[in-house]
Amino acid sequence: MTTKRAPQIVVQLIHIAGPMKGEIQNFTESVITIGRHPSCKMRLPADLTVVSRQHAEIVREGNQFRLIDHSANGTFVNGKRASDVLLKSGDVLEFSEQGPKVSFLAEICEGAIQEETPPAPPLPQKAVERTPSPQPPPPPPRQSEPVPPTAQTVKAPLIIQYGPTLRSFRELPVTIGKGSQCQFVLEHPTLAAQHVQIFFAQDRYWVKDLTGLRAVQINRQPVGDQAPIEANDELALTPKGPFFKFLGGGRLAEVSESAIEEPAPPGREAPKAPPTETIDGKRLESLFSKLRNIVKS
């Protein structure tokens, strides 16, 4: 017998400008208060006087979220002042003019499935005594090596943020490099004309090194020909950059070189550092499976 918990909506606020730039905050509360007061869920520095002590709040209404402004200097959604407005994933919120900015994202997390096994009836004493000792299970059949996936054209979302540039794609694969034939042209002295390819296969995202020089790395390990990339993996197009962090859901965001952790020596774990993503885009789309609202670039 199985039971399933109700789905949970997680609100993600990505700080893209202001004193908390680069931080990512997750909230599950039905009301998210924002301001300088110590009681606020998203608390901004006390000396940031352009922000009110109780500046605004985000209120959940079913599967939607409403922004309500309580400030003197105003709250702006995508550059327009708003007092009471429904939000959608990808909206950019600014708390007072030229104040801190965050990108609003919402993700539906499916409830975990739990197994409920009814208790087995007690065995008669005689049956227990006559039960032979359990035999070890037979070894599992040997499985053949999985066939590496190939990059085929599929409908899958991808968002790439690099500096002030933000591009959204609905179809993969996407090729990145300096050449004009690339879908995402990235002017960087270390890159080849066609440097790397992002594609979707076997229900996951993959990175393919097109240089033939083992230049592309995931978590400081060369991908070889190609390798899957998971949420929170660090992607380096070359050992000297550019550097990205894969946020999951098809979102690839630039990070600084200092945000890439050095590998730990044998026998020692690398210290865990807080996320320091650098997000400079003006618009970010949500790509979660239950809240698809991709805006054409």
N, C-alpha and C positions, 0 to 999 in steps of 0.2 A: 504494500500500500504506500502511495506517495502523496505528499502534501506540498503545496507551493505557496510561498509567501507572496504577499501583494507587491507589485513593482514599486520601486522607490525612485523619485526624481531627485537628481543631484544638480545643484546650481554651481557652476564654475565661473568665478570672476578672475580674469587674467589682467593684471595691472600692466598697462602699456605706456603710461606716462604718470609722472609724479614721484613722490618719495618712496613708494613701494614698487617701482617699476621692476618687472621681471618675476614678481611673486605670483603664485597661483593659489587661490583660496577656494575650497569646496564647502558647500553648505547644504544641509538637508532640512533645515528648519522651514516652517510654513511662513515665517516673517523674518526677513533679514534687515536689521536696522543698520544704517550707515551714518557715520559722523565722528566727531571728536570725543564724545562722551564715553567714559569707561564701560558703560553698559552696552554699547553698540556691538553688534556681531562683527561688522566690518569696521574696525576702529582705525581712524586716520590719526596722524601725529597731532598732539595737543597744540603745537605752535603753528599749525597750518590754518590760520585764521580765516582764509577765504572759504573754508568749509565750516558749516554750522555744527554746533554740538549734536543736534539731532537733525541731520541734513535731509535724509530721504529714507525710504524703506521699500523693499521688494516683497510683495505679498503674493503667496500662491493662491490661485483660485482654480481648483480642479487640476487640470494639466496645463494651465496657463499661469503667467506671472505678470503682475501689475506693478509698475513703478509709481510711487506717490512722493511728491516733493514737499518738504516741510521747511525749506531753507529761505534765507534772505537773498542770496546771490544766485539762486536758481540751479536747476539740474537740466542737462542737455542730453538728448538722445539722437545720435547721428548728426550732431551739430545744430539741432533745433531744440529750443527751450520747451520743456514739457512739465506739466504739473500732475497729470494723471494719465498714464498711457500703458497699454499692454505691450509687453516686450516679446521679442522673438530672438531665437539664437542667432548670434552674430552682431547684435546691436552693440554700439559703442556708447558708453555712458560717461558723461563728464560732469563732475561735481563742482559747479561754479565755472564761469568763463575762464579759460586758461588754467583750470584746476586739474586735479588727478583724473585720469581716464582708465576705465576698465572695459574689457570685452566680455559680454554676457553670453554664456553658453548653458544649455540645459541638456541633461542626459538621463534617459530612462534606464534604470538598472533593474533587470528582471530579478524577481525573488528567487532565492536559492531553493532548489528542490531537495526535500528531506525524505529519506526512506524511513518508514515505520514498519518494522517487522514484528508480527504478533508473536508472543512467547510460545515456544514449542511445548506441547503437552509432555508431562513427565513420563518417562519410560518405566515399565514394570522392573522390579529389582532383578528378577531372573534374566530379563532381556539385557539388562546392563551387564550382568556378570558374564553372559555368553558372547557379548559383543567383542569381536577380535580387535586387536590394536589397529589403529588407522594406518593405512598404507600411504606413503608419500604420493602426491599427485604426479601423473606422468608429465614429463617436460613438455612445454608448449611447442607446437610445430615451428620449425625454423621458417622465418619470413624472408622473402626476397628483399633486396635493397629497394627503397622507394625510387621511383623514376623522377628525376628533377623536373620541375614544371617549366613550361616555356611561356614566353611573353606573348599573349594573344589579346586582341582588342576586346575589352569588356567594359560594361557600364559600372564604374566604381568611382567614388569621389576622392579628390585629392586637393588639399589646400597647401600652398607653399608661401611662407612669409620670409622675406630676406630684406633686411633694412626696412625702408618705407614701402617696398614692393610687396603686394599681396595678390596672388593669382589663385583662381579656383578652377578646377578641371572636373568634368563629369565622366570622362572616358580615359581609360588607361590602355597601354603604357604611355608614360610621359618621359621624354628625353631631356636631360639637363646638360648644358655645356655652353661654350662661347659661340658656337656656330649658329648662323641665322636659321638653319633648318631645324633647330631644336624647338620643342614646344615651350620650354622655359629657358630663355637666353639669360645667362648669368655671366656678366663681365668680371672675371677674376683672373689674375695672371697665372695662377697655378693650374687652371682647368684646360682640358682638351676641347676641341671643337664639339665632339660628342663624347661626353665624359661619363655619365651615369644614367641609368634608366630605372624608373619606378614602375612596377607592374603588379597586378593582382591575380593570384591563382591559389587554388586550394584553400579558400576562405582566409587568406592572409596577404599582407603586402610583402613585396620582395624588392631587393636592390640588386641591380646587375651592373658590374664594372665593365665599362666599354673601352677602357684605356688599354687593357692587356698588360698593365704594369703593376697590378695589385695595389693601386693607389687608394681605392675606396675602402674605408674601414667602418666597422660597427663595433662600438665599445673598444676601440683601439686595436681591433683584430681585423686583418684584411678579409674581405668577403670572398676572395678568390674570383671565381666566375660570377657567382650570385649567391645570395643568402637571404633568408626571411628577416624582417625587422619587426620588433614587438614594441608595445607602448613603453615609453621612457628610455628606449635605446638611444645612444648617442651615435650620430652619423657624421663622419668626417669625409668630405669628398677627396681630400688629400691629407697627409699628416700635418700640413701647415694650414689647413682650412680650405674652404669655409666649413663651419661646424653647424650642425643642426641637432635638434632633439625631436624625436618622433613622439607626439603626444597621444597617439592612438586615434582611431576613427578617421585615418587619412589626413592628419594634420601634421605638417612638418614646419617647425619654427626655428629660426636662426638663434644660436646661442653664442656667447663669447668663448674664446679658447680657455679662459680661466674656469669656465663652468664644466669643462670636460675633466673628469677625475682621472688621475694617474693610476695605472694598474698597481695593485698591491704586490709586494714581494712575496715569494713562496712562504706559506705558513702564517701570513699576516693578512688581516682584512683591511681593505681601504676604508678610511673614515667616511661616514655618510655625510654628505653636504646637502643643505637645503637647496631646492630648485632655484636656478638663477637664469631662467629663460629670458631672452631679450626679445620682446614683441614690439615692433614699431609700426605695424600696419594700421591702416585707418578703418579696415573692415575685415571681419573674420566670420566665416560661415560655419554653422554646425553641421556635422556629418554623422550624427548618431543615427542608428538604424530606425528609431521610432520617432525622431524629430528631424526629418530631412527637410531642410529649407535652404537649399543652395542658391545663391544669387549669381547670375551670370556675370563673369568678369568682363 
